[in-house]
């Protein structure tokens, strides 16, 4: 299979004249394929549909994507990284991320296909930089700046409303994982006016916390996604059901597509969480947002 993929990549490189050169790379790409959900969500906003010729299948998944129904049916869908299918689609830019499989990135680099890799998708500032860089890569810097301006405005207004607020200690729970330092969910908690308990516990990235450690941490609030069974993993657990936040009903559910957003939709996620943590300061509706679940 790997030999077949490499053969397809070599054929593509021959047809287009080898690895992308400086003149070709500076041309505005007219056929863009996204192979990560963060790019799907940004490119839907800044590219005309005719130039976005491929997205991930995640873009259509309720509970995962913030752009369900916004990608035309004629746009190709990629359920996984598939070099042969990618070559057949003949893109002039492929957008991947720091989380894309390393073996596929190696094959993509050898293929001669022009690629852009989104990076720093673990913080609100990182999302901002990634959106601006993606706008430059697809030849739409002005559209990306407009998108980032709305993102910045929401976060500035949220920070203004939360100034001086008492910050509850929030534990993200995904049985038995939590979000520690250098995570998008940790950044979400802090921007929404909370203290990330996972960071307090010294956890780096997404990692296991365990029931006993979570119980001893005694968070004020437990944050969960809306996927099936996650609430029951707390309320039905012999130890975690006795957690103060669980007993007192201080459990916040955030729509999963917002909880995992690595794009401009993270600003809406911050606002929605803040409205649960600080309802006296923040209304439920995000200014300028589309209606959501």
N, C-alpha and C positions, 0 to 999 in steps of 0.2 A: 504493500500500500504506500509506504513512504517513497519507494522508488518511483511509483506511478505519479505521486504528487510532485516529486522533483522534476520528473520528465515534463509534466504539464507546465511547471514554472519555467523551465528552460525554454520550452516552445514559446511561451509568452514573451520572454526576454528577447528571443531572436526576432519575433514578429515586430516588436516595438523598438528594436535597436539597442537592447541591453539595458542595464540599470539607468534609472532616470538621471538625466544630466541637468546642469544648472538651468539652461534655458527652458527645458520642459517643466522642471519643477516650479518655475516661477509662473507658469501659465495657470489661469484659473481652472480648477478641475470642473469638468462638466458632468462626470459620472462618478458619484461618490457612494461608497459602500460603508456602512457602519457595522462593526462587529462587536459593539458593546452598547448596553442599554443607556448609559450616560450620554453617549454620542447620539443615539437615537433621539433622545428627548431634546437635546440642544438643536440638532440639525432639522428636526421638524419645525422649529421656530425660525431658523435663520436661512434655510435653503428653500427655493421653489421645489415643489414635488418632483418635477421632471429631472432635477439634478441629483436627487437622492434616489438611487436605483436599487439599494439594498439595505435592509435593517435586520436586526435580530428578531426571532420569533417572540422574544420577551416583550417587544413593543406592543403586542396584541393581547397580553395576558392581564386580565383583571386581577387586581391585588398585587401586581408586580410593577406595572408600567403606569406612568402618568400621562401617556399619550395614546391610550386605547381609542381606536376609531379615527385616529388622525393621520394614519399612513395609508395612502391609496392602495387598493387591492392589487394593482398591477406591479407594485414595488416588490422586488424579490425578498423573501424571508430566509434567514439563515438560522437553523436550529443549533448549529455548532460551526466551528471553524472548518471550512471545507475548501481546500485550495483549488481542486479541480473545478468545482462549481463557480468559485470566485473568478478564475481565469476565463471561464466561458462567458461570464457577465461583462468582461472587458472594462473594468473601472479604471479611471485615471487617478483615483485616490482611495485608499483603504484606511479607515479609522479604527485603531485598536486602542487598548489601554494597558496600564501597568499590570493589570490582572489577567491579561490574555496569556494563554498557554505558551510557555517558553519554546517548546519544540515548533509550534506553529509560527512563532515570531522568527525563528531561525530560517524556516522554509520561505516565509514571506520576504525576508531580507535578501535571500538568494534569488528570488523570483524576478527581481527587477521592477516589480510593482511599486509604485510610489505609495508610501505609507505615512501616517501621522499617528503618534502614540500619545494618548492622554495620560497625564501624570498628576501626582499630588492630590489624588482623589480621597483624601482622608481628613480634610478640614474645609471650613467654609471659605477661607482665603484660597485654598488649593482649587476648589471648584471654580472660583472667580477667574483665577489665572488660566485654568484649563479651558474655560469657555472662550476667553479672549484669544488664546493660542489656536483653538480650533477654528475660530472665525477667520484668523489670518490664513490658516492652512487651506480653507475651502474658498478663499477669496471673497469673504463677506465680513470684513472687520467692522464695518459700520453697524450691521445688523447684530453682531455679537456685542458690540458696545452698548447698543440700545437694550439688549436683553440683560446685560450685566448692570446697567443703570437701574432697571426695575428691581433686580435682585438686591443691589446695594441699598436702594431706598427702603425696601421692606425691612431689611436687617437694621438699618439706622433707626427707623421708627420704632422697631421692637426694642432696641437697646435704650432708646429714650424713655419708653414706657416702663421699662424694668429698672431704671436707675434707682439705686438705693433699696431695692426689694430684698426681703429675707429669702435666702435661697434654700429650698428643701434639698435634702440628699436623695438622689434618684439612682436606683439600681435598674439597669436594663437586664431583662431576663429572657433567655431563649433556651431554656432547659437542656443542658446546664451551663450554657455559654453566657458571657456578658461582654460588654464593650469597655475596654480600658483606655489607656492613653493612646494618642495617635490613631483615633478611629473617627469615622464620620458620625457615628451615633453618639460618641462622647462629645463631639463638637456641638451636635444638635442639643444635647441635654444642657450644656453650659450656655449656649446662646439663648435657650428658652428660659433661663433664670434658675437653673438647678445646679447642683454639685454632683459630678459623676462619681458614684461610689466605686465603680470599677477602677477608676484612676486612683482613688484613695487607697484601694487594696493593692496597688502596685502592678496591676495587670497591664501588659502591653498588647495592643491590638485586640482582636477578638479571641477570647480564651475562656476556658472552663473556670467556674467559680465554685461550684459544688454547693449542696444544700446547707451543710453545717456552716460554711464560711459566709454564705448569704444571710443565714439566720443571725449569726453573730454580728454582722455588719449593721443590722437593724436600720435599714433605710427608711426614710419618711414616705417615699413613694416607690412603687415598682412600675416600670415602663415595659409594656409588651406590645408585640404586633398583633394584627388581627387574624393571623393564620390559625387554623383549627387546632384545638387542644392545648394551646399555650396557657390560657387562663386556668384550665383544669389541672395543668401540671403544677400549679401553685395551690389552688383551693383543695385539690384532692391529695396533696402530699402530706404525710404524717407530721413532718417538721415544718415545712414552709407554710402550711395552712395556719400555723400558729404565729407566723411572722406578724409583727404589729401592723405593718402597712396592709397586709392581706386581711387581717381580722377587722381593721377599721375601714376597709373598703377604699384604701388609697392606692388603687391600681389604675393606671392610665393606659388605655388602648389607643394606639396611633395606627391609622391605615398603613398597611405594610408598604404600599408603593411610596408613601411619604417617608416612612421610617428608613427605607433603604435607598432613598434618592441620592444620587451623586451628581446632581445637575442644579439648575436654577430652582427646581422644585424644592430644594432643601430649605429655601427661605420660607416657603409656605409650611413646611414641616416644623420649623422652629416656631413659627407663629401659632400653629395649631397646638403644639405641646405647651407653649407658654400660656395659651388660653385655658388649659387644664390646670396648670400649676399656679397661675396667678389670674384667676378670672376677674378679680377686682381691677386689674390693670389692663388686661388684653381681652378684646372681644373675640368670639369664636371665628368670625369671618375675616379672612386675610384681605387687606385692601387690594383691589384690582385682580383678585384671583378668580379662576373659573370655578363654578360650583363643583364641589367634590363630595365624596361619601362622608 
